Amino acid sequence: MSDIKTKAQGLDPNIQPRDMGEFMGKTGNVYESITVVSKRARQISSDLKWEIQRKLEEFAVSSDTIEEIQENKEQIEISKFYERLPNTAIIATNEFLNDEIQWRYVEEDKG
C-alpha cells in the first residue's frame, strides 16, 4: 500500500489532457482502456479507504458525553495527508500509461 502512496505523492493532482492514441494502443479499444483504468481506480480507492480507517481507529475514543470532543493533531495530519493525494483515477491512469497494470480477459463459457 505504501508503494501507491509513494508514487502518488510525486504526481500532479491536476487533470491533464491525454493522447487517446496512447489509451487505444494498450488494448486496441479506448473503452476497454478506460474500463481497466476505472477498475484499478476503484481498487486503489478501496485500499486507501481501508488503510485510513485502520489508522484513524487507533485514535477512536468512546465517550459517553457529546461535549467531549478532543482534537488530535496526529489524526488531523493523517487526514490531511490523504486529502492531498491525487484522485485515484489520476493515479490509475498514470499506472496504465506506464505499463504498471496487468489485466486479462475472462473467457466466456460457450456451452
ChimeraX attribute file (.defattr): number of C-alpha atoms within 10 A of each C-alpha:
attribute: neighborCount
match mode: 1-to-1
recipient: residues
	/A:1	9
	/A:2	9
	/A:3	7
	/A:4	15
	/A:5	16
	/A:6	11
	/A:7	13
	/A:8	21
	/A:9	15
	/A:10	10
	/A:11	14
	/A:12	13
	/A:13	15
	/A:14	9
	/A:15	10
	/A:16	8
	/A:17	6
	/A:18	10
	/A:19	8
	/A:20	11
	/A:21	11
	/A:22	14
	/A:23	20
	/A:24	15
	/A:25	12
	/A:26	14
	/A:27	14
	/A:28	12
	/A:29	13
	/A:30	16
	/A:31	12
	/A:32	14
	/A:33	20
	/A:34	18
	/A:35	11
	/A:36	19
	/A:37	24
	/A:38	17
	/A:39	13
	/A:40	22
	/A:41	20
	/A:42	14
	/A:43	14
	/A:44	20
	/A:45	16
	/A:46	12
	/A:47	14
	/A:48	18
	/A:49	13
	/A:50	11
	/A:51	15
	/A:52	15
	/A:53	12
	/A:54	11
	/A:55	14
	/A:56	14
	/A:57	11
	/A:58	9
	/A:59	11
	/A:60	9
	/A:61	9
	/A:62	7
	/A:63	9
	/A:64	7
	/A:65	7
	/A:66	6
	/A:67	7
	/A:68	9
	/A:69	9
	/A:70	7
	/A:71	8
	/A:72	9
	/A:73	9
	/A:74	11
	/A:75	17
	/A:76	11
	/A:77	11
	/A:78	13
	/A:79	15
	/A:80	11
	/A:81	13
	/A:82	15
	/A:83	10
	/A:84	11
	/A:85	19
	/A:86	18
	/A:87	18
	/A:88	22
	/A:89	19
	/A:90	21
	/A:91	23
	/A:92	26
	/A:93	22
	/A:94	17
	/A:95	19
	/A:96	20
	/A:97	16
	/A:98	9
	/A:99	10
	/A:100	10
	/A:101	14
	/A:102	9
	/A:103	8
	/A:104	6
	/A:105	5
	/A:106	6
	/A:107	6
	/A:108	6
	/A:109	5
	/A:110	4
	/A:111	3
